[in-house]
Amino acid sequence: MTAYEKPTVEITEVDVVLSKYFGSNVTEITPLKGGNLSAVFSFSVFDNEYVIKFSDLEGSFETEKFISTLLTSKGISFPQCVGLGKYKLLNYLISEKINGHNLASSSLEQQRRMLPEVIHILKLMNQVELGKTSGYGTINASGNGTYNSWNEYVIATNAEDQEGTFWEGWYSLFETSCLEKDVFFECYNRLISYSKYNESHRYFIHGDFHQWNILSDGQKITGIIDSNGKYGDFLVDLATLDWHLKKLNVIEVYQNYQHQQGITIPNFKERLIGAKYYNGLIGLRFYAKMGWNDAYFSLRDELLSLTN
């Protein structure tokens, strides 16, 4: 299996799509860095700034529109969806642009200063009312989780058969990449053992809650972007944040915040370990597929030492 390559879209093609929505008023179409799965551009219409994303993966943008409505209706700063459609073989989503730069571009000290705000946003996402939605795991276009339980979702996520998804044929990575079969299944068995602690908890999960998807003006957090939304234990998002901001003692800051709020989280340690194995197995496959060997081996070593 070769490394995944996001679609290539020319600015002239972007202009064709945008003219349907905004006529000839579109200016400053600019490719944006980031977005491992989508081609992303910013643009302006008069004094308003927007973003358009293109993907060849089915269904993700319909879900993002649902998540946009879910989060913005609760006062969480997340890009509001403006348009959704198809261009040639690609899906696209147009949304309002949130001002700011990704948190990764801030200094370590700035990130440390803004971490309490990040933790507060995580809490707000935990508290989103899920209404009449049902199910666990990946949120589909109807707003429901795709699976009946977290355990069912975990098993399906790591199954060999992933036809029609980003992970189709992923078992070939054992032969063509740095992904080690014995390591993967050792961590998978540990995941199954610990995920029973995550099983009964159903909240909104951002799914990619890290410094590249958190925006800031350098002084405060201005919003979050690019959810890979799921239903399950919100400690999955905390585990993601902790992995990406290793130098900031994220877990300690989070636990202090919860203590100040008078919030007790049952089985915190076990749930966090389950969340780290869940994220870690996705990370191992993703790094292997993208050819990011250094990131793979770093994560591999962390997972293997997690419960030693």
Summary of the structure (lengths in Angstrom):
residues: 308
radius of gyration: 19.4
end to end distance: 32.4
largest distance: 61.0
contacts: 927
relative contact order: 0.13
helix: 45%
strand: 19%
